[in-house]
Amino acid sequence: MFETEPPVAKQSNFSKIKDAFKYLLAEKNILIVIVFASVINFILAGYELILPFASFAFSKNAYAFFLTAESVGGLLGAVASNLIRK
């Protein structure tokens, strides 16, 4: 009457991770996006880590200026990314 799917064999977490890496190696576009996002995230983390100390090296308002520059850069990057795709 109702079709049921056969039960799926349980996999260990290690085999799931291994399958995920095999999939990523097969799908190069997804791998490139993940690597690019990881590198950008690493750079931004370092930038935001030292950002509060900018007022010691620059003027008193440097922290606010750099936060504003980061926001404007993100907006310009999103617009440029959208234009490049088209």
C-alpha positions as CSV (number, residue, x, y, z in Angstrom):
1,M,0.0,0.0,0.0
2,F,2.6,2.6,1.1
3,E,6.1,2.5,-0.2
4,T,8.7,2.7,2.4
5,E,12.3,3.5,1.9
6,P,14.8,0.9,3.1
7,P,16.5,1.8,6.4
8,V,19.7,3.8,6.0
9,A,22.8,2.2,7.6
10,K,24.2,4.3,10.3
11,Q,27.5,5.9,9.5
12,S,30.1,7.1,12.0
13,N,30.9,10.8,12.2
14,F,34.4,10.1,10.7
15,S,32.9,8.5,7.6
16,K,30.4,11.4,7.2
17,I,33.3,13.9,7.3
18,K,35.3,11.8,4.9
19,D,32.3,11.7,2.5
20,A,31.9,15.4,2.8
21,F,35.6,16.0,1.9
22,K,35.2,13.7,-1.1
23,Y,32.2,15.6,-2.2
24,L,34.0,19.0,-1.9
25,L,36.9,17.6,-3.9
26,A,34.5,16.6,-6.6
27,E,32.7,19.9,-6.6
28,K,35.4,22.5,-7.3
29,N,33.2,25.5,-7.4
30,I,31.9,24.9,-3.8
31,L,35.4,24.2,-2.6
32,I,36.7,27.5,-4.1
33,V,33.8,29.4,-2.4
34,I,34.5,27.8,1.0
35,V,38.3,28.4,0.8
36,F,37.8,32.0,-0.3
37,A,35.2,32.6,2.5
38,S,37.6,31.1,5.1
39,V,40.5,33.3,4.0
40,I,38.4,36.4,4.1
41,N,37.0,35.4,7.5
42,F,40.6,34.9,8.8
43,I,41.7,38.4,7.5
44,L,38.6,40.1,9.0
45,A,39.1,38.4,12.3
46,G,42.7,39.8,12.5
47,Y,41.5,43.2,11.4
48,E,38.8,43.3,14.0
49,L,41.1,42.0,16.7
50,I,43.6,44.9,16.4
51,L,40.9,47.5,15.5
52,P,40.3,48.7,19.1
53,F,43.9,49.6,19.4
54,A,43.9,51.9,16.4
55,S,43.3,54.9,18.6
56,F,46.7,54.4,20.1
57,A,48.5,54.5,16.7
58,F,46.3,57.0,15.0
59,S,43.9,59.8,16.1
60,K,41.2,59.5,18.8
61,N,38.5,58.9,16.2
62,A,40.4,56.2,14.3
63,Y,38.3,53.3,15.7
64,A,35.0,54.9,14.4
65,F,36.6,55.8,11.1
66,F,37.8,52.2,10.5
67,L,34.5,50.7,11.5
68,T,32.8,53.0,9.0
69,A,35.3,52.1,6.3
70,E,34.7,48.4,6.9
71,S,30.9,48.9,6.5
72,V,31.3,51.0,3.4
73,G,33.7,48.4,2.0
74,G,31.3,45.6,2.6
75,L,28.5,47.5,0.9
76,L,30.7,48.3,-2.1
77,G,31.9,44.7,-2.3
78,A,28.3,43.4,-2.3
79,V,27.3,45.9,-5.1
80,A,30.5,45.0,-7.1
81,S,29.8,41.3,-6.7
82,N,26.3,41.7,-7.9
83,L,27.4,43.7,-10.9
84,I,30.2,41.2,-11.8
85,R,27.7,38.3,-11.8
86,K,25.5,40.1,-14.3
